[in-house]
Amino acid sequence: MKKILIADDHAIVREGLKQIMAEEKKMRVAGEAASIAELFSLLNQEDWDIIILDINMPDKSGLEALKEIKEDYPDLPVLILSMYGEDQYGIRAIKAGASGYLKKVSAPEELTKAINKILAGGKYISPELAEKMADNLSTHKTAMLHERLSDREMQILCMIASGKSAERMAEELFLSVHTIYSYRNRILEKMKMKSNVELTQYAIRNKLIEL
């Protein structure tokens, strides 16, 4: 029986994933984490066959956690689950060592298909992500401005473009408002822009947020 560890800060999402996995005979959800701290505590306690990791965790971004997991447990496969599309984080996740990237709106059948493929030693890349990766590898493609950003800066860019206030972002990311403004200023500087409006227009134009 393959043991699955789920890391997602929403109990209802974890419960939904457990119900989907309950239909599978060769695997089971054997652990749940609502934070990255809980995730690493469980990783240190026993062995796991696969992690399903939400990219938007409260105490640390899923991508940051992914990089740490791959350093400490290089052979442990990680399937990234995200509310964001492939444009925002798909390529970053695969480059960081994820074995697959799946949007939360995907059908249950696609989730089980992804997990089975990864447990068999493969990687799960959707047709949409495969297309993005092919575009990204094109020698004729000019690097996009948002590719200059760190994972956390990218996360905050998407939150700004989604209309969230600094106070709301600080609350969700467990950061101070001052830190949020520092990130915002770095994003503006790196992308050579002057306002949240410009950032939002860029994000919409390049499909970094779902409308």
N, C-alpha and C positions, 0 to 999 in steps of 0.2 A: 504494500500500500504506500503510494507516494504521499509525502507530507507537504502541504502547502501552508505558507505563512503569509497572511494578508496584513498589509500596513495601509490603513486609510483612517482619517480622523472622523469620518462619518459612520456612526453605528449602523444606520440604515443601509449604507452601501456594503458594509462588511456582511450584514445579514443577507442581503441579496446575493452576494457572491457565494456565501455558504449554501444557500438554497440551490443555486445553479450547480455547485460542485457536488451536492448531495445526490444528484442523478448519476454521478460517475462512480463506477465500481472499483477503479484502480487508484483512486486518489481521494484525499480528504483534507479539509481545512483543519489543521491541528493547532493553529495559533493565530492570534489576532493582536495587532498593535495599533493604538490610536495616535502614536507619536513616533518620531525617529528614535527617541531615547528608549521607548518600550521595545521597538524593533531590535535594537542592538542588544538589549537585555535578553531577549528571546534567542537571538542568534548565538549568544554566548552560552546559553543553557543546554542546547541540544542541536542535533543535525537536521537540516531541512533539504528538501529536494528542489523547491522553487519558491521565490518570493514574488507576490503580486504587490507592487508598490505604487501608491498614488503619487503623482508628481507634485501635488500642492499640499504639503504637510505643514502643520502649525509651527513646529520648533526648528525646522530646517527644510530646505527645498529637497524634493525627491531626487533631483539630479545630483545635488551635493552628496546626499546619502548614498546614491548609487555608486559614485566614485569611491567612497570610503568602503562600501561593501566589496567592490571589485579588488580593492587593495588587500583587504583582510580575508576575503573568501573568493578568490579569483575563479574558482570552478562552480560557484553557486549561481545558477541562472536567475535573472531578474526580468519579469515582465512589467513594463511600465504601463500604468493605467492612468488616463488623463481626460479631463474635460476639454482640453485644448486639441486643436487639429495638428496634422503632421507639419504644417508650415511653422508652427511655433516651436515645438519641442521634439518632433520625431527624429530628425537627423541628429540633434544634440544628444538625445538619449542613446541612440545606436552607437555614436562615436564614443560615448562615455562607458560603453560596455553592456548596455541592455541587450537581452536576447530577443526582445520584441517590444512593440509599442502599439497600444490599442486605445481607442477612444471609448469613454464610458457609455456612449450611446450605441455602441456596437451590440449586435444580437448575441444572446447567450451562446448560441451555437459557435459563433466566431471566437468567443472567449475559450470555450473548451477545445476548439480546434487549435488555437494558439498555444495553450498549455500543453496539449498532447505533442505538438510538434517540437516545442522547446524541451520537454522531458525526453524526447527521442534523440536529443542532441542537435537539433536544428535551431534556426532563428525564424521568428514570425515577423514578416514584413508585409503589410497590406499593399495592394496594388497602388493605392494613393501615395504611400510612403516610398515605394519603389520608384515611382515617377519623380518624386521630389529629390530622391537621392541621385537619380540619373541626371536631373537638371543641375544639381549641385556639383556633380563631377565634370560637367561640361567645361571644356577649356575656354569656351567663348562666353561663359557666364561671368558677369561682373559681380564681385562680392557685394552683398546687401549691407546696408548700414547697420541693421540690427545684429549682424554677425560679429560686430565688434564688441557686443555686450557680454558680460558674464552671465551665468545662469540666473543669479539673483536679480541682476539688472533687467534681464529679459522678462522675468516674472513680474517685476514692478512696472515695466513698460506696458505689459498686457493689462495689468490692473488699472493703470492710469487711463489707458485707452477705453477700458470698460466703464469709466466714469466713477471709479471709487475714490473717495476722499483720502487724504493723507492719514486722517484719524482712523478710518476704516481699515486701511492697509496696515497701519501700525498694529491695530488690534488683531487682525487675522494672522500676521506674520510674527507676532510677539516681538516687535521692534519698537523703538521710540519714534515719535513723529519727527524728531530731529534727524534720525537716521534715514527715515523715508525721504526727507527733503535732500539729504546728502546724496542718496542714490539717484534721485530725480535730477539733481544738478549734474552728476556724472554722466547720466544718460543723455541729457541735452548737449553736454560738451562733446561726448563721443560721436553723437549723431549730427552735430553741428546744427542744432535747432534751438529755438528760443522760447517755446511755450508748449503747454499741454495740448493745445489745439493742433499744433504741428505734429506732435507725437501721435495724437489720435488719428489724424488724417493719414499719416504714414502707415499706421497699423491697419486701418481699414483698407487702404489701397493695396497693401501687400497681404491682406487676408490673415493677419496675425490674431484677430479676434473674430468670434462668431457673432454675426449680427442677427 
